[in-house]
């Protein structure tokens, strides 16, 4: 599995593992506020804590992989035109500051998402966890853990898929239906 998939899996797995999440959660807003200015507003401290938690949790690492993958896709599309490769590389390098701004925009969106899901008190507890030695170790080990889990999931999905197919064939056979 690619590191990008591992990073995305990390997004799904990173926060639920925290002890601080056992606390009651603030209900989500009834209407999505992403990309609009009409959504809920949060205090500067609430947003700062949300941003700190999002960054310190390691989730922003997944954003680091996305922009370069876009550039790689563009390079692959241009492979049939080798005469433009030098210019394309120069353009992509020149666009790096803009791409970094886009990444920062995604970090801001993610921070607002965290602020929408967690109260300031919860974010303080979570931030304290990530500041602790255990939290720092958790973030440090996260890429290796995710790589191992992805590898394990590959084997597991193959085994379970085969097992289920064998069981379905057996049960269908009991009904007189043969599957290939």
N, C-alpha and C positions, 0 to 999 in steps of 0.2 A: 504494500500500500504506500501511497505517496505521503510525503510529509504534510502536504496540504490537507489530505484526508485526516491524518492524525491530528492536525491543528483544529480542524472542524470538529472532530470527535472530542478534542479537548474543550471546545466551547460547550459542548453538551455535558461533559463530565466534570468540569473544573469547579463550578460553584456548588453543586449538590453535595459534594464531599465535605463541606465545611461544617464544623460543629455549630457555628453561630446561626445556621439556617434552621435549627430546631425551634427557634422562636417564632411567634406568630408573624405572618406576613401582612403587609399593607395591601388591600385589594387593588388590583390593576384598574386603571381608568377604563370607563366603559367604551370610550371611543379612542381609536389609535391616534397618537399625537406625533408620530414620526413624520418628519419632513414638513410639519406645519407649525405656524407660530400661534395657533389657537389652542394648543394643548396646555396641560397644567404647567405652572411655573414652580420652580424650586429655589430655595435659598442658595446663595453662593456656596455656603458650607456644605449643603446637601449635595450639590453638583460636584464640588471638589472631592468629597468623600467617595462619591460614586466613581469619579474618574480614577482616583487613587486605587480603589478596589479593583476596578477593571484592569488597570495597568499592572498593579502588583500581583494580580492573580495569574498573569502570564497569557491572558486571553488575547492581548494585543499582538502577540507573536503571530497569530493566525493572519492578522492584517498585513504583517510584514511580508508574507508569502504571496498575497493576492496581487499586488501591483506588479511585481516582477513577472508573475505568470502571465499577466496581460501583455507585457512587453515581449515575452517569449512567444506568445501566440502571434503577435504581429510579425515578429521575425520569421516564424514558420510560414506565415502566409506569403511573405515576400521572398521565400527561398527560390521561387521560379524566376526571380528578377535579380540575379547577383549584381548587376550594375548599380542597383540602388542601395546595396547593403551598407556601404560606408556612410551615405547620407542618412539612411534610416538610423544607424547607430548614433550618429551625431544628434539627430532630432530626439531620439529617446533619452540621451544623456541630458540634452538641454531641457527636456520636459521633467526631469527628476524633481525640481522644486515644486512644480504643479502637482506631480503625483504624490509627493509628501503631504501637500495640503489636502489632497483627497483622502489620504490615510488619516490625517488629523480630523477631518470631517467625520469619518467613520468612527473614530475614537469618541468624538463628541456625541454622536448618535448613540453609541453603546453606553456612554456614561449617563445619558438621559434615560435610557432603557433601565439601567440599574437604579437610577433615582426613582423611576416609576414603580419599581418592584420592591424596593426596600426603604424603610424609614431611615432617617439620619442615625437613630440609635443603633439600628441593625447594621448599617454601613460602618459605623464606628467600631462595633464588635468585630465585623469581618476584617476591616482594615487593621485592627489590633492583631488579629490572627496572622495576617500576612506580614506584619512587622515582626512577629515573634520568630524565634529560631525554628520552630516546627513549621510555621507558615512559609518561611524562606526555603526550608528544605523541601517542602511540598512542591513549591514552584520550580525549584531546581531539578527535582526528580520527575516532574510532569512529562517532559518530552520522552524520556526513556520508558516511563510507565505506559504512555500512550502508544509508543511503538510496539511494546510487548503486547498490549491489549489488542491492537490491530492485527498483529501476527496471530495471536491466539484466536481471535474472532474468525480469521480466514479459515483456519483448520476446523474450528467448531462449526461454522456455517456449512462447510462441505460435509462433515460428519452428520450433522442434523438433517441436512437436505437428503442425503442418501438414506438415512434411517427412516425418515418420514415416507420417502418413496417406497421403500421395502414394506413398511406397515400398510400404506394405502393399497399397494398391489395385493398384499395378503388379505386384507379386509374385502377388497373388491372381488378377489378370487372366491371368497366364501359366498359371495352373492352371484357367482357364476359369470362374472365379468373379468376378462383378462385384459390387463394393460401392458403395453410394451415398455 
